[in-house]
Amino acid sequence: MPRANPDLSFAHACTRIESVLIGTARRDILAEAAASNDLKSSLLRLRAGMRSHTWGVPADTIRLDPIISRYDGQTRRDGFHALHDWDGVADRVNDDTIPVDVLNFLIDRRGEEPCDVPALAILLDYYFLYLLALLSLKVWDEGGADANLDRIARLLDCLQGPGGSGHQFAADAETLLLIATSHYELYDGAYDRLLKKVRTLNEVHRRNVAFGHAASIGSHLRFGFEATYGRDTVNMRDDNVADYPWLSFSLVTLMREYARLRDADIGNGERDAAVEAMLNGLSPDARAFIGSHPPASLADCRSELTEFQDLFQTHRLDLLDEFERHRPAEHDYSPLSFFFNFSHNVLKGTVIDALLRGGPWAVTLNDLFTSLPHDAGKASDKEALARVLMGYARANPHRIRGRLMPVIVYDPHAGRQAFSVTLRKIKELG
């Protein structure tokens, strides 16, 4: 049996990317790209490196293609196209990666302008973010998955640290799993296989996965309920069989965290965060998880669902009181007011706005998943970004059920309605 090539190992891949993120390589790449006077020429230079995964810098030629080709090929065989989006019109996977798609958009919009180094820096960081997202799917392949995910977290810190563009993409490595998988895939089985792996992670990592996925899937399904399925819960359940087990995992993980904090009489932001994420996860279909007739997609989650229901009933009255604190208000940012089709489109829209403005956002994808901490300045930034994203989505609507609709919406009235319906269902099922 042939021996594994150490230059293609997970550890080597991390080391190679780390050497780019902590050294001068990004600065050197940008200097080479910015040698052109106009933005289009600079972007074309950057695009050549993104497509080939090869970068010429004074000290070295950075060849990432063998690593990326290996891991992209493996994840495709696993069922995920982490680097590429799905073209719903052509009904196929796009040829270019998501960062290159965004770069091409910027050429069309700003190509004739003078070179903009901050915009180039954001694009380069976006490219490396997707490389880390790709690697996040492979943490189970070699060594310990928890240690590997911790290493990805350190690389994410390097990416978003002082040596980069200043744009903040994600708060933790677990969110990279979400970014890598939050677009349409032809076969649902990949999600079930990945969830089995996620269940093997330690408590801290499972909890971080649960926070991100409860909020993301909650917003995704609320959007689908209104836009895609015409308020038909049965159709929503039938079309999202991959999402419901992930939501079940997330809810029971958050419920355990809530019970632990409640029993320890810990009432700080940690418990508030668990309550808010749980509420968000329940909001599209509370009956599926609290009712006596769960959908068929949860058939393999019965023991997990029973545990969730038992703990929920134990703490039901306290939870109803604590949910009330997260009722959306007109002038306070709430994730319950935020609806979208896919999380990666939210991230993409944030990057596009930063590129068009020529300045980074300090609001991460995770920030949009929560109202916490209750800081007026931060809340204002979140709402501003959510409304900017809705503006782009309205200007570029998708055809859904024969109608043109925005795929990102921020609507406090709809958020309050979702909250009221969720609490009414919980009380009816109690």
N, C-alpha and C positions, 0 to 999 in steps of 0.2 A: 504494500500500500504506500503511495507517495507521501512524503512528509509535507506538512503544511508550510507554505512560504512565510517565514517570520515577517517579511516586509509587507504582508497583507493581513497580519493579525489585527485584532481589535486594538490591542495595546499600541501597536505601531501606528495604526491610523490615528489614534488620539494624540500620540507623541508628535506625529507629523503636523497635524492641524494645530496643536498647541504651539509648535515652533513658529508657525505663521502668526498666531494671535498675540504672542507675548513679545515677539521681536519687532524688527523694523519692516518686515515684509509688506504689511498692508500699506504703510507709508510709501514704500518703494513702488508698489504696484500702482498706487494712485498718482505718484509723480510721473511714472511712465505714461499712464493714460492721459494725464493732464498736459502732456507736452503739446497737444493740439490746441489750437486757439478756439475752435468751435466745439460745442457740447456733443454734436453728433459724432465727430471723429473720435472724441474721447470715449464716448459710449461704445463705439464699434471696437475700439481697442479692448475695452473692458469685456465686451461680449465675446471676443475671441478667446480670452482666458476662461470665461465662465463655461463656454461650450467645450473647450478642450480639457478643462481642469488642469491647465498648465500655465504657469506664470513665470515670466522672465524677470528676475531682479538682479541688481549688481552682484550680490554675493553668491547667487545660486540660481538654478532653474528649479522651480517648485513643481514637481510632477505628482499631482494628486489623482490623475486619471486611473492608474491601476487599482487604487483603493476604492474610488467612487464606482468604477465599473463593477468591481466585485460585489460591493454591498448593495448597489442599485439592482444588479442582476439577482442577488439573493432575495431581496425584499419583493421584487416583482414575482419571483417564483412563490414566495409566501402569500402573494395576493395583494400587495400594496405598491402603489406608484408614488412613493414619498416625495419625489422631486418634481413630478409632472401632474398637471391638472387634467381633468376630463373635459373634452369639448362636447357639450350636450347637443350642439347643432350637427356637427359631423359624426357624432356618436363614436368617438375614439379618443384615445389618450393623445394629448398634444405632443408634438415633436420636441419643442423646446421646454426647458425646465421653467418652473414658476418664476424664479428671479429673472431669467432671460425674457420671459413674456412681459414682465414689468419694465425691463430695460427697453424693449422694443416699443412699448407704449410711450416711454419718456422720449425716445427718438422722435416719434410722431408729434408729440406735444411741444417739446422744447429743443428739438435738434438744431434749430438755426440760431439759438442763443449762444453767448460766450460760454466757455467751459465753466462748470460749477463744481468745484472740488467737494464741497459738503454733500451735494447730491450723489456724486460718484462714491463717496465714503459710505453713505447709507446703503446704496446698492451693493457694494462689496460686502458689507456686514450682513445684508439680507441673504446674499449667496452663501456665506459661511454659516448662517443660521440654519439653512436647509441642509447643509452637510452634517451639522450636529443633529438635526432632526432625523436624518437618515441613520446615523449611528445609534440614536436612541432606540431604534427598533432592533438592534443587534446586541444589546447588552447581555442577553441570555446565552450568547453563543460560546463565549470563552470566559473562564474565570467566574467570579461571583457577580451576579447581576446587580446587587445593591452597590457594591464597590464601583462597578462600571458606570452605573447611573450617577453616583457621586462624582466620578471623574468628568462625566459630561456636564454636570452642574458647574464644576470648576472652569471648564472650557467656556460655558455660557457666560460666566462672570468675566472671564478674560475678553470675550467678544464684546460685551456691553460695558467694559471698563474704560479707563481714561485713554487707552490706546486706539479707541475706535471712533465711530461717527458721533456717538452720544445718543443715538436712537435706542430706545428700550423696547425690546420685542416681547420678552416673556420673563416671568418671575422665577421659574424653576425648570429643572430638566424634565420633569414629568409633563409639563405643558408641551414640550417638544414632541412627545408621543402623540398628543392631540393634534398638533400642527401637521405632523407627518401623515395622519390618517383621516383628517376631517374634510375630505372631499369624496366625491362619488367614486366608488369602486364597483366593478361589474359583479364580483362574487362576494357574498357576505361572510363566507366561512373564515376568511382571514381575520375578521374581527373577533370571532369566537376563539380562535387559536391564540390570538394576542391576549385576550382577557384571561385565559388560563395561565399564561405566563405572568401577567400582572399580579394575579392572586398569590404568586410565590414571592413577591417582594416583601420587604420588611414593613412594619407598621407605618413608619414615617412616609415611605414612598407611596404605599397604598393610600394613605390619607391625602397626600398631595394630588395623586391621580383623581381621587374622589372629588376633591374640591373643584378642580378644573372641569371634569367631565359632567358633574351634576349641573353646574351652571351652563356649560356649553350645550349639553343635550337638552336641558330645559328650554333655553332660548331657541334652539334649532327646532324642537318639536312645537313650541308655541307658534313659531313662524309657519311651520308646515300646516298646523291645525287651521290657521286662518287663511293662508294663501294657497297652499298646495292641495289640501284635502277638503276645502269648503266646509270646515267645522264638522267633519265626519270622523269621529274617533275610531271607528272600525277600520276605515281606510288608512288612517294614520298608523294604527297598530300593525296592520298588514304590510305596510310599506316600509316599516322601520324595525324589522325583526332583529336586526343587528344592534340597534340602539338600546332596546329594553333590557337585555342582560347587563350591559354596561351601566345603565341607570340603576338597576337593582344592586349591583356591586357598590356603586357610589353611595346610594342611599343607606345601605346597611353599614357601610364603613363610617359614614357621617353620624349615623344613629349611635354606633358604638362610641364614637368620640364624644358625642353629646352626653351620653349616659355616664361616661368616665368623668367628664368635667362636672356634670351635675352632682354625681355622687361625692366628688371631691370638693364641692361647693366653690368651684372656680367659675366666676361670672364675668371674666374680662373679655377682651376681644376674641379670644380663641373660641369661646362658646357662641358668641354672636356670629362669628364666621361660619361655624357649623350649622347653626339654625338657618341663616340666610341661604346657604348653599342647598340645604335640605328642602327649604321652601321652594327654591328655584327648580330643583329637580322634580318635585311633586307637581308643580304648577300646570304642566300640560295634560296630565292624566293621573290625578291622585287615586282614582278608583283602581287603576291597574296594580297599585302597590298596597293600598289599604283595604280594598274591597275583597269580597269572598270569591270573586270569579276573575282571577288574573288572566291575561292574554296567553295564548299558546306559546308565544316567544319566551315566556318565563318558566316553561315546564321544567327546565333543567336547573332552575334557581329556587326550587320550592323550600329547601331548608333555609336558605339565605332569606327568602321572603318571609318565612315564618318567624325567624329571629327578628327581622325588622318590625313586623307587625306586633310581636309581643313587646318589644322595647317601646314602640310607639304608643301602644295602649298604656303601658306603665307610666309614661311621661306625657300623656296626651294633653292634660289640662295645662301643665306647665308650658308645653310647646305652643299651644294655642295662644297663651299670653305672650310668649316670646316672639311668635310669628308676627303679632300685632306691631311690634317695634319696627318691622320691615315693610309696613304698608307704604307703597309708593306715594310720595308727596309731589306737588306741582313743581317745586323749586329745589328739590333734593334729588341727586342722581340715584337711580335704582336700576339694578340689572333686570328686574321684572318688567321694566319698560323697554328693554332692549331685545329685539327680535332679529334673527338673521338665518340665512340658509346654511352656511358653513363657516366654521370658525376661521379657517384659513383665509376666507374672503374678507373677514374683518381685519385680520392682520395685513393682508395685501392692500386693502383700502387705506389703512393707516400709513403704510409705507408710501403709497402713491401720493397721498396728500403731503407727506414730508418732502417727497421729491419735487412736487410742483411748487411747494413753498420754499424749498431749498433749506429747510431746517428740521431737525429731528423732533420727535415726540418723546416726552418722558413718561407717557401713559402706556403701560404694557397691556397686552391682551388680558392678562389676569386682573388688572385694575378694572377693566370693563365688566368683569364677572361679579363685582362686589361693590357695595356702597361704602365699605369700610376701608380705612378708618374714617370716622366722621370729621373730615377736615374740609372746610369750606373751599379753600383754594383747589385742593385736589378734586373735590366733587365738581367744581366748575369746569376744570380741565376735562374730566371724564364726559360730562354732558356736552361740552363743546365738541369734543372729538366724535361722540356718538351722533350728534346732529350734522357734523361735517360728512360723516360716512353716509348718513341717510340722504344728504344732498347729492352726493355722487351716485348713490343707488337710484334715486329718483331721476337723475339725468341720464342714467343708463339702465333702464328697466329690463327685466326678463319677461318673456311671454310664459305665463303660467295659467293653465286652464283657459287658454284663449285670450287672456287679458295681460296687458303690460303692467308689471308690478315691480316695485323696488324690492331687493332681496336683503336689505338692511333697513330696519325701522327703529326709531326711538320715539315712543309715544307714551307719556305719563298716564294719559287717560286709559289706554289699553292696558298699561301695567296695573293700574288700580282695579280695573275690571278683572284681570287675571288673578290678582290677589283675592278679591272678593269671591270669585267662583271657586278657587282652591279651598278657602276656609269653609265655604258653604258645603262643599263635597265632604271635607273632613268631618264636619259636624254631623252631616247626614249619615255618614258611615260609622259614627261613634256609637 
